[in-house]
Amino acid sequence: MKIVQERFHRASLPNGLRILHQQTRGPICHLAIIIRAGSRDEQEREQGLAHFVEHCLFKGTAHRKTYHILSRLDDIGGELNAFTGKEDTTLYATVLDPYFRRAAELLVDIAFHSTFPEREIGKEKEVVVDEIQAYADSPSDHIFDLFDELIFSDHPLGRNILGTPKSVRSFSRNHLLEFTARLYRTDRIVLATAGPLSGEKVERVWSTLFDDILPERSTLERKGAGAHKAVHAQKETAQSQTHCILGNRAFGGDGPTMNNRLNLRIRERFGLTYHLESFYTPYTDVGCWGVYFSTEPGHSERVVRLVHKELKELRERALGTLQLSRAKKQVQGQIALAQENAGSSVGSAARSLLHRGSIEPLEQIMERIDRISATELLEVANQVFEPTALSSIYLRGQGST
C-alpha cells in the first residue's frame, strides 16, 4: 500500500522549544502545546497532580481571569481544551486561520503564565473528586484502572491518572508550582500545528510569543516498569453483570488489536456477551494489552475459556496468506484514516518527536507492516499471549434480579 504523507515543517526556537507544522488546505487551524509531563512523572505523594494542574491552568494567568480565558476563543467560534495522559499533557485550540495568533498567544499564556489562584484551586478539587467518583461508579471504566494497577503494581503507570479523593484534596498551590517548575521545561515541549499557514509564518508567530521564555532543560529520567508476574484479582459489585479483563504486559510502540476475530468467534457465534473488545495501550518503553468483556455472571468463565481458546490458536497456528493480507490492510487502513484528521496527524507526529526524538514517515510505517511475516506474528503471540503470564481482574456482578 503506497501512501504519501504531507511533509512537516520542523524548527527549533533559541530556547529549545520545538515546532512542528503541517500545512493543509481549508480555513481551519489546529494548535497544541504538548508537554512531556504525565501521571507517570508524578512522585508517589503527587498522584493525580498532572491532571489537576491541567484543570487549574485555565483558572487564571498573569494577564487573564478564568472568564477571559474561556471566552477568548469562544467569542470567535473556536475551541479550547486540554487532556492529560500517562506520558504527556496536551493543551489545544481549533480556530479559523485569521485567529491563529490569538489562539497561539492564549495557549502560551495558559502554559507559561498561569498563577493558580488559591480560591480556584479549592473549588476545582471538588470538581475533580466528583470526576473520580463518576469513574468509580462505572464498572466498565473502573475496571481498566484496576487492570493497570494489577500489571504495573507500584509503578506510576499503574496509578489512576485522576488520583484519589485524598490525594487531590491534599494539593496546595505550592504543589502545582513545584510540579510545573520541574516538568514544564522547554526541552520537554513540542508546539504542534496544522493549517493553511506556511511553516515559516507559523514559526515567526511562535517566535514573537516566546521572547520572555528562557531555555530550561530537565535532567529527570523516567523509572522503568520492571519485571511482572501474573496476578489474579476479583471484587464483588452490586451490578447485575460481571466485568472482566484478561491480559498482560506488551511491547511499547504502536500495534493492532484483534477485535474483529473475537467478535466473530465469541460474540456472534455464541451470543454470550454484548460488549467484547481487545485493547493495546503503548507507552514509550512498555505497553499492555487485554481483552475486556461484560456478561451475565453465569457466563463469565465460559467466555474466559473461549478467549483462551482464541489466544491458543494465535500461538499455535500461523495466519494463512489471505488472513495475513486482510489483517495488514485493516491496520493500514485504520492508520491512514487516522491521518485524515490534520490535528490528530500532527499531534501524533509531535508525540513521536517528543518521546522518541524522531518522526517515522507514514509510507515507512506502511512498508514495515507489509514486511511482517506470519512467522514473526507467531513469535510475538507466543511471547505476549503466554497463558501463565496472563493476569486477570474480575468485577463480579450479582446477576439479574
N, C-alpha and C positions, 0 to 999 in steps of 0.2 A: 504494500500500500504506500503510494507516494503522496505525501502531504507537505506542502511548503509553508513554513511558519513565517509570520510577519517578523521582520528584524527589529530588535530593540536598540534604542539609543541608550548607551551607558556612559556615565560620567561620575566623577567624584568631586566634591567641594573641598576647599582647603582644610576644613575642619574634620574631614574624614567621612562625612555623610555621603552615602552612595545614591545615585539617581538611576532609575530605570524607567524608560518611557517607551510606549508602543503607540505609534501614530496610526490612527484609524479613520475611517470615513464616518460621516454623520456628526451631529452637533453635540453629542454627549461626552462629557469628561468624567473619568473616574480617577480619584486621587486617594492615596493611602500612605500613612506613615506606619511602617511595620517595625516593631521593636522586639529584639530577641530577649524578651522578659516574660516568661510564662510561669505557670504554677510549679514547674519542676525546678525553677530558680529560687523558690522560697526556702527560707530556713524553717525548721520544724515549728517554731512558735509563730510563723507567719502564714500558716495555712489559710488560703483564701485571699491573701493580700494583693496578689497581682490582679485578680478580678475586682477587688474592692477599689483599688487605685483607678482602674479603668472607669468605674462608676463615678468616682469623685473628680476625675479630670474635667467633667462637664459642669462642676458646681461653682466655678468662679476662677478667673485669671487675674493677673495684674491689670488687665485692661477692660475686662467684661464681667458682669454678673451672669448668673445662670440664664435668666430670661434673654439676655442679649446674645449669649452663645447659641441657645436653641432657636432663636428667631432669625439669626443671621442668614442662614441658608433657606429656612422655611419660607421666608418672605419672597424668595425668588423661585420657589418650587423645587428647591434642591433637597437632598437627603444628607443627614449627618448621623453617624452611628459608630459603634465600636464593638469589638468582641475579644475575649481572652481565651487562649488555648493553653495547652500544657507547655508549649515551647515558645510562644510569642503572643504579643498583644497588637491588635490592629485598630487604628483609628482611620475612618474612611469617610469620603464625601462623594456625592454624584451631583453634577450641575451641568447646565448648558455652557458651551465653551466661552461666551463672553464673561462668565463669572469664575473662570479658572483661578485667577489670582485671589479673588475674595475667599474662595474655598481653601486654597493653599495657606493663606495668611491665618485663617481661623484654625486650621489643623496645627500649624506651628504654635499658635498662641496656647492652644489646649495642651499640646505635648510638652512644651518647654516653659510655660509661664503660669501654670495652674498654681493657685495659692492654698487650696484645700481648707476652706473656711471651717472652723470648728463646729459652728451651728449646723452646717450642711452635712458634715460627717456624721453627727448624731442621728439625723433624720435618715440618711442613706443606709445606716446599719440595719434599721428595721425593714427597709425595702429588700435588702439582700437576705436577711433572715427569712423573710416571707418567701423569697425565691427558693431558698434551701428547703424549706418545709413543703413547698409545692412539689419539688422533685421527689422528696421522700415519700409523699403521698401517692406517687405514680410508680407502681412496681415495674412497669416496662421501661422507665427511665432509671429508677433507683438501682436496678439490678446491674446496670453497666458500671456504675460507680463501685458496687460491691465486687464485681469481677476484677476491676483494676486493682482494688485493694488486695485481692486474693493473689494475683500473679505478680504484682510488683511489691508486695509485702510492705516494708518500712521505707521503701524508696519514694522520693517525691512524686514520681509518675503514678504511684498508687493512691495518691491523695485526691480527694474531690476538689475540682477547680474552684467551687464556690466557697469552700471552707466549712466550718461548723458554726452554729449559733454562738457558741462560747468564744471561738477564735475571732469571729467578726466583731463581736461586741467588745473585744479587748483592744481593738486597734485605736491608736491615737493619731493625731496629726503628725507627730514625730515619726511614727512608723511609716506613714506614707512618704514623707520627705526622705527618710533614710533609704527606703526601697527604690525610689526614683533616682536618687543620687548615686546609688550603687549600680543600677542596671540601665537606666535611660542614658547611655553613653553613645557618643557619635559613631563609634565603630560597631555598635550593635543595632544600627538603624538603617533601613533602606526606604527611600522615597519612591513610591511606585505610582505611575500614572499611565492612563491611556486616554486618547482623544485626538481630535483633528489638528492640534497644535504641533509645530515642529519640535523635534528634540532640543534644538538649540534655544528656542523660545522658552520651553519648559525649564531648561537649565538656568536661563537668565532669571526667571521668576523666583526659583528656589534660592538662587544666589543672593538676591536682594533681601530675602526674608531671613537669612541666616547670618547676617553681618555680625550679630552680637553673640553668636554661639561659638564658643571656643572648642578646640579638639579635646575630647576626653576619651581615653582608652580604658578598657576594662581588662583586668587580668583574671577574672573569675573563670573557673573551669567547672563544667558540669560533672556530677558524680555518675559513674556508670551504674547500670541496673543490677550487675552482679549475677550470680547463679540463681536458678529457680528449680524447685521440685514441685511435683503435682500436689495440689491441695484440694480438698473437697469440703464444702460447707453447705449448710441449709438453714433456713429460717422459716418459721411459721408466720403466715399472714392471715388477715381477716378477709382477703379477697376470695372470690369463687374459683379463680383459675390458678394453676401453678405456672410459674415463670422459671426458665432455666437458661443458663449459658454454659456451654461446654467448649473449652478452648485452651490456648497455650501461648507462650511467647512466640515471636516470629522475627523475621529479618526486618531491619529498617528499610526505608525507601518505599517506592510505590509498588502496588501489586493488585491482582484481580481477586474477585470473590467467586463463590460457586452457587449463588442464589438460584439460578435457573435450574440447575441439577437437583438441588434439594426440593424445590417447589414441585417439579415434575414427578419426582420419585417418592416423596413422602406426603406432601400436602394433597396433590391431585390424585394420587393412586389410593391412598389410604384414608384421606379426609380426617386425620387425627388432630390437625392444628390449623387454625386460620392464619396465625402470624408466625412465620418461619423465615429466618434470614441468616445469612452468614455475613461477617464483617471482618475487615482488616484495618487496623489503625497503625500507621507507620510513624515512628519518631526518627530522629537523626541517626541514632545508634542502636535502636532496638524497635521492635513492634509487637503487636499482639493480634491474634485472630480468634474468632469464636463463632459458634452457631447459637443463635438465640431463638427460643420458641416459647409460646404460651399455649396451654391446653387444659383440658379438664384433668383434675388431679389423678384420676384413674388411668389416664393415657400417657402420663409423662414418661414412665420407664420404657414403654414400648417405643415412643418417639426417640428416646436416647439410643435404644438398641438399633433403630433404623438409621440414625445418624452415624453410629459406629460402623454399620454395615457399608454405608456410602464411603466413609473415610478409609475403610479396609480395601475397598475396591480401587480407590485412588492410589493407595500404597502399592497394590499388587498388580494392577493391570494398566499398562501404558495406553494412553489415548491413541485411537486409530487416526489415520491421516485426515479423514473428513472431520472427526471430532476436534482434532488439534487445530485445523484450519478455521473451523467455525469459532472456536474459543478465541483464537488470535484476532479474528475480525471483530468479534464482540468487544474485546478490550480496546482495540484500536479505535473502533467507532465511538466508544464512550469517552476516550481521551480526546478525540477530535471534536466531539460535540461540546465538551467542557471548554475547549479553546475558543469556541464561538462567542462566549461572553468575554468581552475585552477586559473588564475589570477582574474577572477570575483568572484570565490568562496571564496578565501582567502580575497579579498578586501571587500566583503560583510560582512564576519565574523569580519574583523578588524574594520569596521564602527560600527558594533553592539557593539564590545568591547569598542570602543572609546566613543560612545554616550550613551550606556546603561549599560556599565560595565560588560557585560556578553555575552556569545555566546550560542544561543539555538541550540542544535543538530538538524540536518536535520530530523532524524527519529521522534523527538519530535514534530517538526512542522507538519509533515505528520499526526501524530496521532491526533494533535489538529484539523486539517482540517477534519479528519474522524469523530470527535465527534460533529461537527457542526450540529445543527438540523434546520429543516425548520422553526420552531417557532422562533429560535434565529435570523435567516436571516430576517424574517418578522419584528421583533422588530427593528433591525438595519435599515431596509429600511424605516420604519416609522419615524425614527429619522433624517436620512440624506437626505431622499427624500421628506420631508415635503414641500408641494408646496409653502406655504407662506414664507419659509425660503430661497428659491432659488433666487440667483442673476443671472443677465444676462448682457452680453455685446454684442453689435452688431457693426460690421463694415459694413455699408450698401453700397452696390455697386450701380452702375448707370444702370445696365442692359446691354444686348448685343447691340452693335452698328451696 
